[in-house]
Amino acid sequence: MNAAKLIHLLYQTTRAISQGVNQILAEYGLYSSEWSIIVTIKETGPISQIALASYLNIEPAAISKTVVKLEEKGFVKRKSGIDKREKKVSLTEKALSQYAVWEKAINSHRQSILADLSDEKQHELYVMLESIYANSQKYRK
């Protein structure tokens, strides 16, 4: 298999998934990048922007910009942590009240793009992607 073609297809697939998520979330005034942050905060509870950036493999500046947008939309709030320079980000009641609706829309999208793959094939894909991801970490700064 041609590695360049395989990686190109992987990249194109992730872009297509992201674009689909953006279409799904547009109805709610959200983007896939914002959804990633919302889900992470929902799973972890209040979290620093540095920890968000590390967890999501996104540059801190991009996290900061997206958190500001989410704050303007009323979906997150920031509070000073133990270290006054560190801000903890948490979900607002507005976000928590809408979360189930957003999650249902996203889950429907996920199920539709994986519909042709059996549970076994999905597991195989997961294992392969874990391996590719682990190998890619060798090149992170």
C-alpha beads as a LAMMPS data file, in Angstrom:
LAMMPS data file: protein, C-alpha beads

141 atoms
140 bonds

1 atom types
1 bond types

-500.0 500.0 xlo xhi
-500.0 500.0 ylo yhi
-500.0 500.0 zlo zhi

Masses

1 110.0

Atoms # bond

1 1 1 0.000 0.000 0.000
2 1 1 1.182 3.484 -0.805
3 1 1 1.722 5.242 2.547
4 1 1 1.096 8.688 1.058
5 1 1 -2.297 7.630 -0.313
6 1 1 -3.244 5.972 2.970
7 1 1 -2.340 9.009 5.090
8 1 1 -4.055 11.304 2.585
9 1 1 -7.243 9.225 2.860
10 1 1 -7.012 9.267 6.657
11 1 1 -6.631 13.058 6.621
12 1 1 -9.486 13.500 4.128
13 1 1 -11.696 11.222 6.229
14 1 1 -11.092 13.191 9.408
15 1 1 -11.764 16.442 7.525
16 1 1 -15.021 15.053 6.112
17 1 1 -16.123 13.909 9.560
18 1 1 -15.323 17.334 10.997
19 1 1 -17.249 19.051 8.217
20 1 1 -20.235 16.780 8.860
21 1 1 -20.121 17.578 12.566
22 1 1 -20.002 21.284 11.697
23 1 1 -23.132 20.872 9.563
24 1 1 -24.921 19.005 12.359
25 1 1 -23.942 21.557 15.011
26 1 1 -24.612 24.659 12.861
27 1 1 -28.268 24.426 13.889
28 1 1 -27.143 25.008 17.479
29 1 1 -24.582 27.717 16.726
30 1 1 -21.625 25.444 17.463
31 1 1 -18.578 24.145 15.604
32 1 1 -16.772 20.814 15.931
33 1 1 -13.816 22.497 17.651
34 1 1 -16.183 23.923 20.259
35 1 1 -17.909 20.567 20.673
36 1 1 -14.559 18.904 21.421
37 1 1 -13.970 21.349 24.247
38 1 1 -17.518 21.022 25.592
39 1 1 -17.284 17.212 25.644
40 1 1 -13.916 17.292 27.380
41 1 1 -15.172 19.657 30.076
42 1 1 -18.308 17.520 30.523
43 1 1 -16.137 14.419 30.992
44 1 1 -13.442 15.971 33.198
45 1 1 -15.239 18.712 35.062
46 1 1 -13.548 22.096 35.419
47 1 1 -10.210 22.022 33.638
48 1 1 -7.422 24.480 32.882
49 1 1 -6.922 25.724 29.349
50 1 1 -3.406 24.239 29.378
51 1 1 -4.794 20.815 30.298
52 1 1 -7.462 21.181 27.569
53 1 1 -4.796 21.990 24.996
54 1 1 -2.703 19.009 26.052
55 1 1 -5.637 16.576 26.135
56 1 1 -6.969 17.647 22.731
57 1 1 -3.547 18.042 21.060
58 1 1 -4.415 21.619 20.116
59 1 1 -2.236 24.709 20.425
60 1 1 -2.974 26.713 23.605
61 1 1 -3.684 29.846 21.527
62 1 1 -6.381 28.015 19.556
63 1 1 -7.916 26.699 22.800
64 1 1 -7.931 30.203 24.240
65 1 1 -9.638 31.634 21.150
66 1 1 -12.297 28.900 21.143
67 1 1 -12.919 29.195 24.890
68 1 1 -13.492 32.950 24.457
69 1 1 -16.079 32.210 21.734
70 1 1 -17.806 29.643 23.952
71 1 1 -17.789 32.126 26.813
72 1 1 -19.397 34.775 24.569
73 1 1 -22.096 32.245 23.634
74 1 1 -22.731 31.591 27.318
75 1 1 -21.647 27.939 27.226
76 1 1 -18.534 28.120 29.419
77 1 1 -17.239 30.217 32.259
78 1 1 -13.710 30.748 33.505
79 1 1 -12.673 31.062 37.129
80 1 1 -9.281 31.537 38.703
81 1 1 -7.749 28.356 40.037
82 1 1 -5.400 27.908 42.971
83 1 1 -2.736 29.674 40.941
84 1 1 -4.338 33.036 40.040
85 1 1 -2.707 32.904 36.584
86 1 1 -4.500 29.669 35.805
87 1 1 -8.126 29.780 34.702
88 1 1 -10.377 26.759 35.142
89 1 1 -13.004 26.365 32.433
90 1 1 -16.376 24.847 33.263
91 1 1 -19.728 24.447 31.539
92 1 1 -22.577 26.818 32.298
93 1 1 -26.116 25.761 33.112
94 1 1 -27.044 26.867 29.579
95 1 1 -24.590 24.365 28.077
96 1 1 -25.563 21.593 30.475
97 1 1 -29.243 22.064 29.651
98 1 1 -28.560 21.713 25.900
99 1 1 -25.858 19.045 26.102
100 1 1 -28.168 16.030 25.664
101 1 1 -29.660 17.502 22.472
102 1 1 -26.212 18.183 20.995
103 1 1 -24.965 14.742 22.016
104 1 1 -27.957 13.019 20.410
105 1 1 -27.310 14.822 17.105
106 1 1 -23.599 13.936 17.193
107 1 1 -24.287 10.305 18.086
108 1 1 -26.700 10.001 15.173
109 1 1 -24.008 11.350 12.835
110 1 1 -21.425 8.919 14.227
111 1 1 -23.742 5.959 13.836
112 1 1 -24.504 6.889 10.237
113 1 1 -20.848 7.104 9.201
114 1 1 -20.019 3.811 10.916
115 1 1 -23.190 2.013 9.782
116 1 1 -21.397 -0.244 7.283
117 1 1 -18.873 -1.482 9.856
118 1 1 -19.672 -4.357 12.192
119 1 1 -18.677 -4.049 15.841
120 1 1 -15.705 -6.294 15.084
121 1 1 -14.548 -4.074 12.196
122 1 1 -15.005 -0.966 14.346
123 1 1 -12.809 -2.558 17.027
124 1 1 -10.156 -3.453 14.439
125 1 1 -10.210 0.113 13.138
126 1 1 -9.899 1.453 16.672
127 1 1 -6.842 -0.705 17.349
128 1 1 -5.228 0.379 14.075
129 1 1 -5.884 4.052 14.766
130 1 1 -4.462 3.689 18.271
131 1 1 -1.270 2.319 16.740
132 1 1 -1.037 5.093 14.135
133 1 1 -1.668 7.697 16.829
134 1 1 1.004 6.216 19.124
135 1 1 3.516 6.204 16.280
136 1 1 2.660 9.796 15.397
137 1 1 3.441 10.921 18.949
138 1 1 7.140 10.298 18.308
139 1 1 7.145 13.476 16.209
140 1 1 5.461 15.837 18.682
141 1 1 7.514 18.584 20.245

Bonds

1 1 1 2
2 1 2 3
3 1 3 4
4 1 4 5
5 1 5 6
6 1 6 7
7 1 7 8
8 1 8 9
9 1 9 10
10 1 10 11
11 1 11 12
12 1 12 13
13 1 13 14
14 1 14 15
15 1 15 16
16 1 16 17
17 1 17 18
18 1 18 19
19 1 19 20
20 1 20 21
21 1 21 22
22 1 22 23
23 1 23 24
24 1 24 25
25 1 25 26
26 1 26 27
27 1 27 28
28 1 28 29
29 1 29 30
30 1 30 31
31 1 31 32
32 1 32 33
33 1 33 34
34 1 34 35
35 1 35 36
36 1 36 37
37 1 37 38
38 1 38 39
39 1 39 40
40 1 40 41
41 1 41 42
42 1 42 43
43 1 43 44
44 1 44 45
45 1 45 46
46 1 46 47
47 1 47 48
48 1 48 49
49 1 49 50
50 1 50 51
51 1 51 52
52 1 52 53
53 1 53 54
54 1 54 55
55 1 55 56
56 1 56 57
57 1 57 58
58 1 58 59
59 1 59 60
60 1 60 61
61 1 61 62
62 1 62 63
63 1 63 64
64 1 64 65
65 1 65 66
66 1 66 67
67 1 67 68
68 1 68 69
69 1 69 70
70 1 70 71
71 1 71 72
72 1 72 73
73 1 73 74
74 1 74 75
75 1 75 76
76 1 76 77
77 1 77 78
78 1 78 79
79 1 79 80
80 1 80 81
81 1 81 82
82 1 82 83
83 1 83 84
84 1 84 85
85 1 85 86
86 1 86 87
87 1 87 88
88 1 88 89
89 1 89 90
90 1 90 91
91 1 91 92
92 1 92 93
93 1 93 94
94 1 94 95
95 1 95 96
96 1 96 97
97 1 97 98
98 1 98 99
99 1 99 100
100 1 100 101
101 1 101 102
102 1 102 103
103 1 103 104
104 1 104 105
105 1 105 106
106 1 106 107
107 1 107 108
108 1 108 109
109 1 109 110
110 1 110 111
111 1 111 112
112 1 112 113
113 1 113 114
114 1 114 115
115 1 115 116
116 1 116 117
117 1 117 118
118 1 118 119
119 1 119 120
120 1 120 121
121 1 121 122
122 1 122 123
123 1 123 124
124 1 124 125
125 1 125 126
126 1 126 127
127 1 127 128
128 1 128 129
129 1 129 130
130 1 130 131
131 1 131 132
132 1 132 133
133 1 133 134
134 1 134 135
135 1 135 136
136 1 136 137
137 1 137 138
138 1 138 139
139 1 139 140
140 1 140 141
